[in-house]
Amino acid sequence: MRASVAGEMVRTEARSGAAAQLKADVAELDLVEAQCTIAATLKSEGALTEAVLHLQAALRAWPGDRRVRAAVIDCLGDLQLTHAANALRSDLVGILESADLDLQPLAYPLACLARACPAFAALEALATDGSAERSLADWVEAGLGELASDRLFLATLETVVLRDRALEQLLTALRRALLRKWSCCCRAIIDEQLLSLLCALARQCFLDEYAWFVSEEEAGLLPSLAERAQSADIGEGDRAVNLALFACYAPLIGLGDLGAWPRHEGIAGLVKQQVRDVEVERRLALAIPSAGNIRDPVSKLVRDQYENNPYPRWLGCGGALEAERVADMLQRLVPEAVPAHRLPNGPIEILCAGCGTGQQVIEKALAIPDAHVLGVDLSLGSLGYAKRRALDLGAVAAEFLHADILNLGRLERRFDLIESIGVLHHLAEPKEGLRSLSALLKPGGLMRIGLYSRKARAGIASAQALLRNQGYRATPESMRACRRHLLDLPPDSTLGSMTRIVDFYSLSEFRDLLFHANEHRFSLLEVAAMIAELGLTFIGFELPAEVVREYRQLFGGAADLRCLECWDRFEEAHPDTFLGLYRFWLQAPG
Ligand SMILES: C[S@@+](CC[C@H](N)C(=O)[O-])C[C@H]1O[C@@H](n2cnc3c(N)ncnc32)[C@H](O)[C@@H]1O
């Protein structure tokens, strides 16, 4: 009896211990959110330094909390950062190690910070005034060591695609100077510090898929660079430099099996990025199931494009910070949407049609409770990348299928949500793609679609035509030459303005932007007709609040946000509104 009373007491204590822990967890939870909200409010009031200091204190208090790191990215994302104290710099180096966040929004402030370094002006002058003739010694004298010893700059090169004209021009010229130096010495041409910069530069070149311009002189030197990089007869230091320099021009995996790699931290990072991860992706791709052969001639062309240039090569995982149901996601993205039918509670089946490299699949698999997410794509290379990232990030609810959207008729599953962003406009008949997808919706199921706008892309369409007329083609060499041509033009000319678009800065995105194998563009009236023909209901656009306000100013406070004819008129007056895409939600009959 006594024993049982004691046992009961222990159990009670255990329970109250758990309750106390729960209370503490809840308090912590609220506190983290409160701190992030305070920082966002400080930023909106213009108290930027205070907002950043606040978040730095939160980073110290909750070092592993994803929400605090996300709040720092949010806070700095659009800032022209020209100074950062040492503590902030080292916090940013830590944040750049986060695999669970989309780090790309930091590219802009970090590029601004790099450009603000004292040596930048002298280095830029070297890069733009016939730098091909400049020796490496000139670069060192101009302050290259300052960049090479900046841990934050190296981490930036390793983790985000720089989308910055001036930095691209500088780093392309530096790469050329290093290769020239190598060509006359063929030996360990650089010290340890420069080797770390070279390795980081090679990581950046892989991230942007070798988009930077390669001169004829450089192209002529690459075969002997590859040969020497493969040679076993040189010392470890020489080999490391050769390999890192080679990796600035092409992925290391192209060198074949080299046995042991030089022991160097930078080289180890390169080998993981350019050999091990690629091998894993290739192996995983082979195990992805297929549904039917790809027979449609346009699908074949499009598949070839994305096999060569999987899109996008994303690095971190964005998406919702907290678990959210599909209804919450709709509410977050289209606050005024009123679906005609509610989604059922319980397990949710999601299809991402044309999932590319899987970012959207993985974000949903991680954020939506009880979701099972199927990603379908034409490109096995993209799916291999997606599968590797899903495994890295523990997205167990993500599954992948190699198939053409047009061949999904035999799929027995039906879906609560089908998402297809930036895909249907690449089909020969986009309406047939939408028809095929809508047949897979459960009654009352939702669709999230992204399509190109003809009005918004008018400038891009003219640039595409001009570049084709000038003889540029979708080969890597031609696209690199084309990018160089565009970088040399005034940024406000029709063609030069392409360098202001984020897609300009990596090869797969550049190809998508200007050299796509097949691209349709739509007016909203055409979208309306297609939706009506398929018996779907338009629920709303994903748009910033200020656009919705302007719409209401034009059409009155009670104007229906689902009126596509009205939006067509709105777009006439504001043609850049849907520059990204028309992103909208549809619903099947209940
Ligand atoms: C521009 S990417 C968009 C990828 C992804 N939805 C995103 O937003 O990041 C277009 C993707 O659609 C895929 N795609 C195009 N046509 C397709 C089709 N008929 N069936 C399946 N996938 C297709 C391509 O292979 C490519 O990966």
The ligand as an SDF file (V2000), in Angstrom:
LIG
                    3D

 27 29  0  0  0  0  0  0  0  0999 V2000
   10.7600   26.5640  -64.2750 C   0  0  0  0  0  0  0  0  0  0  0  0
   10.8620   24.9770  -63.5880 S   0  0  0  0  0  0  0  0  0  0  0  0
    9.8770   25.2010  -62.1430 C   0  0  0  0  0  0  0  0  0  0  0  0
   10.2080   24.2470  -61.0450 C   0  0  0  0  0  0  0  0  0  0  0  0
    9.4210   24.4530  -59.7610 C   0  0  0  0  0  0  0  0  0  0  0  0
    8.0000   24.3300  -59.9580 N   0  0  0  0  0  0  0  0  0  0  0  0
    9.7460   25.7910  -59.1640 C   0  0  0  0  0  0  0  0  0  0  0  0
    8.9180   26.7080  -59.2040 O   0  0  0  0  0  0  0  0  0  0  0  0
   10.8560   25.9270  -58.6190 O   0  0  0  0  0  0  0  0  0  0  0  0
    9.7820   24.0470  -64.6260 C   0  0  0  0  0  0  0  0  0  0  0  0
    9.8120   22.5600  -64.2960 C   0  0  0  0  0  0  0  0  0  0  0  0
    8.6780   21.9630  -64.9110 O   0  0  0  0  0  0  0  0  0  0  0  0
    9.0540   20.7130  -65.4450 C   0  0  0  0  0  0  0  0  0  0  0  0
    8.1120   20.3790  -66.5420 N   0  0  0  0  0  0  0  0  0  0  0  0
    7.8910   21.0850  -67.6640 C   0  0  0  0  0  0  0  0  0  0  0  0
    6.9790   20.4550  -68.4310 N   0  0  0  0  0  0  0  0  0  0  0  0
    6.6180   19.3340  -67.7640 C   0  0  0  0  0  0  0  0  0  0  0  0
    5.7320   18.2670  -68.0380 C   0  0  0  0  0  0  0  0  0  0  0  0
    5.0390   18.2140  -69.1830 N   0  0  0  0  0  0  0  0  0  0  0  0
    5.6180   17.2740  -67.1330 N   0  0  0  0  0  0  0  0  0  0  0  0
    6.3370   17.2900  -65.9800 C   0  0  0  0  0  0  0  0  0  0  0  0
    7.1920   18.2790  -65.6670 N   0  0  0  0  0  0  0  0  0  0  0  0
    7.3450   19.2900  -66.5490 C   0  0  0  0  0  0  0  0  0  0  0  0
   10.4740   20.9430  -65.9260 C   0  0  0  0  0  0  0  0  0  0  0  0
   11.1840   19.7320  -66.0830 O   0  0  0  0  0  0  0  0  0  0  0  0
   11.0240   21.8510  -64.8360 C   0  0  0  0  0  0  0  0  0  0  0  0
   11.6550   21.1240  -63.8250 O   0  0  0  0  0  0  0  0  0  0  0  0
  1  2  1  0
  2  3  1  0
  2 10  1  0
  3  4  1  0
  4  5  1  0
  5  6  1  0
  5  7  1  0
  7  8  2  0
  7  9  1  0
 10 11  1  0
 11 12  1  0
 11 26  1  0
 12 13  1  0
 13 14  1  0
 13 24  1  0
 14 15  1  0
 14 23  1  0
 15 16  2  0
 16 17  1  0
 17 18  1  0
 17 23  2  0
 18 19  1  0
 18 20  2  0
 20 21  1  0
 21 22  2  0
 22 23  1  0
 24 25  1  0
 24 26  1  0
 26 27  1  0
M  CHG  2   2   1   9  -1
M  END
$$$$
